[in-house]
Amino acid sequence: MKTNMLEYYQQVLDKISMADPRVFRKELRKAFKRLMPEQRAELKAWFRNTCVCKVQSDELRTMTVQVQEERSLRR
C-alpha cells in the first residue's frame, strides 16, 4: 500500500505540474503530510529529477543561449 500511495502522488503531481502552480504546491504539501518519512525522501528525489526543476533548468539554458547570441550580435 505504501508504494501505491507514492506512485499515486507521483502520477498526480506529474499531470498537474504544468497546469497550475498553486494546485501543484497544494498537492505536493498534501503528499508530504500523508506519506511516511522514507517515502517523502523518495518523492523529493523524484521531484528534483523529473518535475518542475528540470523544466526550469531547460528554460534557463535556453535563455542563456539567447543572451549569448544577442551579445555576439552586438560585437
N, CA, C and O of each residue as an XYZ file, in Angstrom:
300
protein
N       0.824     -1.205      0.000
C       0.000      0.000      0.000
C       0.862      1.261      0.000
O       0.521      2.250     -0.649
N       1.983      1.226      0.731
C       2.829      2.409      0.812
C       3.346      2.824     -0.561
O       3.287      3.999     -0.924
N       3.848      1.862     -1.317
C       4.382      2.164     -2.633
C       3.284      2.688     -3.539
O       3.527      3.586     -4.345
N       2.091      2.148     -3.423
C       0.993      2.604     -4.253
C       0.674      4.079     -4.008
O       0.385      4.812     -4.954
N       0.722      4.519     -2.761
C       0.443      5.928     -2.467
C       1.532      6.825     -3.051
O       1.235      7.895     -3.582
N       2.776      6.399     -2.958
C       3.869      7.174     -3.530
C       3.692      7.274     -5.044
O       3.821      8.356     -5.615
N       3.404      6.174     -5.677
C       3.188      6.183     -7.127
C       1.976      7.040     -7.496
O       1.996      7.757     -8.497
N       0.939      6.961     -6.691
C      -0.260      7.761     -6.928
C       0.085      9.249     -6.920
O      -0.291      9.981     -7.835
N       0.799      9.694     -5.887
C       1.151     11.105     -5.794
C       2.095     11.524     -6.909
O       2.006     12.650     -7.398
N       2.990     10.647     -7.318
C       3.873     10.965     -8.433
C       3.064     11.174     -9.714
O       3.335     12.096    -10.483
N       2.088     10.327     -9.931
C       1.245     10.469    -11.127
C       0.446     11.761    -11.088
O       0.374     12.480    -12.085
N      -0.149     12.056     -9.949
C      -0.953     13.274     -9.811
C      -0.078     14.503    -10.027
O      -0.447     15.406    -10.778
N       1.071     14.541     -9.377
C       1.952     15.702     -9.493
C       2.499     15.853    -10.902
O       2.672     16.971    -11.388
N       2.767     14.750    -11.548
C       3.265     14.812    -12.920
C       2.214     15.402    -13.855
O       2.543     16.168    -14.760
N       0.950     15.044    -13.636
C      -0.130     15.536    -14.501
C      -0.403     17.022    -14.306
O      -0.740     17.717    -15.265
N      -0.264     17.514    -13.092
C      -0.617     18.909    -12.835
C       0.589     19.830    -12.738
O       0.430     21.016    -12.451
N       1.785     19.314    -12.970
C       2.987     20.126    -12.769
C       3.018     21.362    -13.661
O       3.561     22.389    -13.253
N       2.459     21.298    -14.849
C       2.478     22.446    -15.751
C       1.156     23.206    -15.782
O       1.083     24.285    -16.370
N       0.140     22.678    -15.177
C      -1.189     23.275    -15.279
C      -1.342     24.517    -14.401
O      -1.587     25.614    -14.903
N      -1.199     24.338    -13.109
C      -1.451     25.434    -12.180
C      -0.482     25.328    -11.006
O      -0.572     24.368    -10.241
N       0.430     26.264    -10.833
C       1.412     26.187     -9.751
C       0.794     26.121     -8.354
O       1.319     25.441     -7.473
N      -0.316     26.826     -8.152
C      -0.955     26.805     -6.825
C      -1.487     25.420     -6.499
O      -1.299     24.933     -5.384
N      -2.144     24.784     -7.446
C      -2.683     23.440     -7.228
C      -1.531     22.457     -7.038
O      -1.611     21.553     -6.206
N      -0.471     22.633     -7.803
C       0.696     21.755     -7.671
C       1.268     21.827     -6.259
O       1.519     20.793     -5.639
N       1.478     23.044     -5.743
C       2.015     23.197     -4.385
C       1.082     22.579     -3.355
O       1.534     21.938     -2.407
N      -0.216     22.771     -3.542
C      -1.195     22.213     -2.610
C      -1.105     20.684     -2.595
O      -1.093     20.074     -1.526
N      -1.042     20.075     -3.758
C      -0.951     18.618     -3.837
C       0.380     18.107     -3.293
O       0.434     17.046     -2.671
N       1.449     18.860     -3.526
C       2.750     18.457     -3.000
C       2.746     18.482     -1.479
O       3.258     17.563     -0.839
N       2.173     19.525     -0.902
C       2.059     19.597      0.564
C       1.214     18.452      1.105
O       1.553     17.842      2.119
N       0.119     18.166      0.425
C      -0.750     17.077      0.852
C       0.005     15.753      0.827
O      -0.114     14.947      1.750
N       0.772     15.535     -0.220
C       1.548     14.298     -0.333
C       2.548     14.192      0.816
O       2.696     13.126      1.414
N       3.233     15.289      1.127
C       4.214     15.248      2.209
C       3.563     14.986      3.566
O       4.166     14.348      4.429
N       2.359     15.466      3.757
C       1.668     15.219      5.023
C       1.246     13.758      5.165
O       1.239     13.215      6.269
N       0.898     13.132      4.061
C       0.316     11.799      4.121
C       1.318     10.654      3.948
O       1.019      9.514      4.303
N       2.482     10.943      3.414
C       3.467      9.887      3.176
C       4.367      9.681      4.389
O       4.529     10.568      5.227
N       4.939      8.498      4.456
C       5.891      8.173      5.505
C       7.211      8.897      5.211
O       7.466      9.270      4.066
N       8.052      9.099      6.236
C       9.309      9.841      6.026
C      10.190      9.297      4.892
O      10.728     10.077      4.106
N      10.339      7.983      4.801
C      11.185      7.434      3.733
C      10.551      7.653      2.357
O      11.257      7.809      1.360
N       9.217      7.664      2.310
C       8.529      7.942      1.049
C       8.675      9.418      0.676
O       8.754      9.759     -0.504
N       8.709     10.278      1.674
C       8.913     11.703      1.418
C      10.262     11.924      0.742
O      10.380     12.720     -0.189
N      11.268     11.213      1.221
C      12.599     11.342      0.624
C      12.574     10.877     -0.830
O      13.194     11.497     -1.694
N      11.861      9.791     -1.097
C      11.744      9.299     -2.473
C      10.995     10.302     -3.353
O      11.381     10.546     -4.496
N       9.924     10.878     -2.811
C       9.152     11.863     -3.568
C       9.993     13.103     -3.849
O       9.933     13.661     -4.945
N      10.766     13.529     -2.874
C      11.633     14.695     -3.055
C      12.667     14.429     -4.157
O      12.916     15.290     -5.001
N      13.259     13.242     -4.143
C      14.239     12.889     -5.180
C      13.570     12.839     -6.547
O      14.129     13.321     -7.532
N      12.387     12.265     -6.610
C      11.643     12.197     -7.873
C      11.345     13.614     -8.386
O      11.525     13.914     -9.566
N      10.894     14.460     -7.484
C      10.550     15.842     -7.835
C      11.759     16.573     -8.424
O      11.654     17.251     -9.446
N      12.894     16.423     -7.765
C      14.096     17.124     -8.222
C      14.605     16.595     -9.562
O      15.197     17.346    -10.337
N      14.384     15.328     -9.836
C      14.910     14.738    -11.066
C      13.978     14.838    -12.259
O      14.449     14.942    -13.392
N      12.673     14.809    -12.041
C      11.773     14.667    -13.183
C      10.730     15.751    -13.333
O      10.022     15.785    -14.339
N      10.618     16.623    -12.373
C       9.469     17.511    -12.413
C       9.862     18.933    -12.763
O      10.652     19.157    -13.680
N       9.328     19.866    -12.057
C       9.424     21.289    -12.378
C      10.868     21.775    -12.454
O      11.194     22.578    -13.328
N      11.714     21.322    -11.588
C      13.100     21.807    -11.576
C      13.779     21.528    -12.910
O      14.550     22.357    -13.394
N      13.511     20.397    -13.499
C      14.122     20.042    -14.773
C      13.654     20.988    -15.876
O      14.450     21.418    -16.711
N      12.384     21.306    -15.877
C      11.846     22.225    -16.874
C      12.456     23.603    -16.692
O      12.832     24.240    -17.676
N      12.562     24.067    -15.487
C      13.116     25.388    -15.243
C      14.570     25.455    -15.685
O      14.988     26.462    -16.257
N      15.346     24.413    -15.436
C      16.742     24.439    -15.850
C      16.845     24.451    -17.371
O      17.734     25.106    -17.916
N      15.960     23.742    -18.070
C      15.948     23.786    -19.527
C      15.611     25.187    -20.017
O      16.220     25.679    -20.967
N      14.651     25.825    -19.376
C      14.283     27.187    -19.746
C      15.451     28.140    -19.510
O      15.697     29.042    -20.311
N      16.163     27.937    -18.415
C      17.313     28.795    -18.123
C      18.409     28.606    -19.159
O      19.046     29.576    -19.567
N      18.637     27.369    -19.591
C      19.637     27.128    -20.631
C      19.251     27.852    -21.917
O      20.096     28.456    -22.578
N      17.983     27.786    -22.262
C      17.507     28.455    -23.469
C      17.724     29.958    -23.362
O      18.176     30.597    -24.312
N      17.402     30.513    -22.212
C      17.582     31.942    -22.011
C      19.058     32.318    -22.069
O      19.409     33.354    -22.634
N      19.926     31.489    -21.493
C      21.363     31.756    -21.506
C      21.893     31.771    -22.932
O      22.684     32.642    -23.295
N      21.461     30.814    -23.735
C      21.891     30.759    -25.128
C      21.418     31.994    -25.877
O      22.174     32.565    -26.663
N      20.194     32.409    -25.648
C      19.658     33.599    -26.315
C      20.457     34.842    -25.944
O      20.762     35.659    -26.812
N      20.793     34.995    -24.691
C      21.565     36.158    -24.242
C      22.950     36.134    -24.870
O      23.452     37.167    -25.313
N      23.567     34.958    -24.911
C      24.896     34.853    -25.526
C      24.842     35.208    -27.008
O      25.738     35.879    -27.521
N      23.799     34.763    -27.694
C      23.647     35.083    -29.109
C      23.471     36.588    -29.315
O      24.050     37.167    -30.234
N      22.676     37.208    -28.462
C      22.459     38.645    -28.576
C      23.768     39.403    -28.340
O      24.050     40.384    -29.029
N      24.547     38.962    -27.392
C      25.827     39.618    -27.113
C      26.784     39.489    -28.294
O      27.489     40.435    -28.644
N      26.797     38.303    -28.904
C      27.709     38.104    -30.042
C      27.277     38.940    -31.247
O      28.124     39.356    -32.037
N      25.986     39.192    -31.400
C      25.498     40.021    -32.496
C      25.862     41.487    -32.294
O      26.074     42.213    -33.265
N      25.935     41.915    -31.068
C      26.269     43.302    -30.755
C      27.723     43.621    -31.081
O      28.051     44.770    -31.375
N      28.587     42.632    -31.036
C      30.022     42.849    -31.261
C      30.331     43.065    -32.666
O      31.493     43.262    -33.019
